[in-house]
Amino acid sequence: MADNKSDVGSPDRDRIAMSEEHEVRYWTKALGVSKERLQQAVDAVGSSAAKVRQHLAD
């Protein structure tokens, strides 16, 4: 199911949807990583933004 851009509540902000190009652009810029590094982090810990941040900080 496609991301509903009008539904920007907490669940939408807490997850990184690698299938949504606008989210990938946002998260790569926000976290200062490449798309490949972001994908590796999501593969390692899941799509939780908090877990991805923690993984990248380690």
Legacy VTK file of the C-alpha trace (Angstrom):
# vtk DataFile Version 3.0
C-alpha trace
ASCII
DATASET POLYDATA
POINTS 58 float
0.000 0.000 0.000
1.318 3.440 -0.884
2.255 5.929 1.770
-0.570 8.359 2.578
1.181 11.747 2.478
-1.763 13.450 4.181
-1.462 11.121 7.205
1.650 12.493 8.891
0.984 11.348 12.424
3.471 9.593 14.644
3.425 6.152 12.988
4.438 7.750 9.679
7.332 9.661 11.275
8.539 6.671 13.280
9.161 4.376 10.309
11.453 4.577 7.298
9.748 3.337 4.125
12.546 2.445 1.737
9.969 1.914 -1.019
9.010 5.611 -0.927
11.583 7.748 -2.761
10.589 10.966 -0.939
11.166 9.246 2.409
14.532 7.892 1.307
15.561 11.415 0.240
14.373 12.849 3.570
16.081 10.221 5.744
19.385 10.211 3.849
19.578 13.982 4.266
18.382 13.956 7.885
20.828 11.227 8.887
23.675 12.315 6.628
24.092 8.911 4.985
23.922 7.450 1.496
20.906 5.509 0.258
23.012 2.348 0.396
24.037 2.964 4.030
20.423 3.709 4.967
19.309 0.459 3.318
21.994 -1.486 5.197
20.824 0.003 8.493
17.157 -0.748 7.755
18.089 -4.311 6.762
20.043 -4.710 10.004
17.553 -3.304 12.528
14.226 -2.808 10.753
12.355 0.299 9.694
12.098 1.988 13.102
13.678 5.430 12.752
14.901 5.314 16.364
16.595 1.947 15.867
18.172 3.092 12.590
19.507 6.239 14.300
20.958 4.108 17.118
22.511 1.655 14.666
24.141 4.432 12.661
25.491 6.035 15.842
27.200 2.827 16.992
LINES 1 59
58 0 1 2 3 4 5 6 7 8 9 10 11 12 13 14 15 16 17 18 19 20 21 22 23 24 25 26 27 28 29 30 31 32 33 34 35 36 37 38 39 40 41 42 43 44 45 46 47 48 49 50 51 52 53 54 55 56 57
